[in-house]
Every structure is written in structure tokens, then in C-alpha cells.
Amino acid sequence: MNNILEDGNWESELLAFTLPRWDELPDIEIYMDQLVKIVDKYTQPLLLDHTKALTPSMINNYVKLKLVPKPYKKKYGKNHLARVLVITILKQAFEIPAIRNGIELKIDATNAKEAYNLFCEHLESTITCFLVEENKSVTINEIKRDYDPIQMACTTFIAKLITEKHLDDILKETITTGEK
């Protein structure tokens, strides 16, 4: 498994990470096994070591929980794929009810396409902010005034990912050097 947390050059891999935008998602409806493969392909670089791979039963649970619309004749479209991508990433840092509320709020304020594309943009810009922009600080007032909840969700997840990676690097170095 080529997980970002296992690779020695995780920062470069993370900076190169992008999610497909809505118009880049398949235009054809796909079956569940195809959905799982596509989501795994795109989210693999962001999966934390302890994260379970996406399974068909997880997707069925997301449908039961009304996080994802029911498939039409056992086929899934862009709306399904986009939601499962977002859920797969955010479930590593948030509980399912918070993810559902966030998705619903953003879609109600815009639409599924715009909400998904904004998520992609915020996730990628958060990575850049953490790994490239030095000495940048954000105040609580800025968050209340200028930050969308989706931006804060992306910040929370990326902070967790980078923290776990950095801790992993420290542990590996400690084991290698024999320090305690």
C-alpha cells in the first residue's frame, strides 16, 4: 500500500495531491465496485494508517444514513461519487452526523457541483497553506468572519494528517538512532 504516511517523501506527494473536479468525474453511471475503485484511487494518498479501506457495505450504510442518495438501478453517478469522496476523507477527522450536516448545509447554500468543487479547492489550498506558506496565522475572529465551515473541516483534517505523519517520522528517527 503506497500510503502517504508510509512514503519517505510525504510532503512532496501531499503538495502534488489533487482531487478531480465535478466535470472530471465520470459522465457515465457506474456500479458499486467501480465506485469503490475510483474512490480508493483518489483518496489513497490521504488515508491515515488506521483508516479502513472503503467497502461496499460502507457505501450501503451511507445510503441508509441518507449521506448518499439511493443508487438508480444499482448505478451511481457524479453526485454519489462526489459525496463518497468527501465522506471518505472527512470521516478520518469527523463523526458521520457532522459530515452529513456539513454536506447538507453547503449543498443547500449552493448546489452539489459547486459544493464539491469548493471542497476540493479548500482541501488543496489547506495543504499548500500548511506546507508552503510560512508564518501564517489565523485568528478566531477571522474564522468567524471569513472562513466557511468546509474550510475549517479541511484545515482540521489536513492538520491531523500532517501531525500523524510528523509523529511517525519522529518515531522512525527515534527507533533508528536508538534515542528514547
Disulfide bonds with the S-S distance in Angstrom:
none
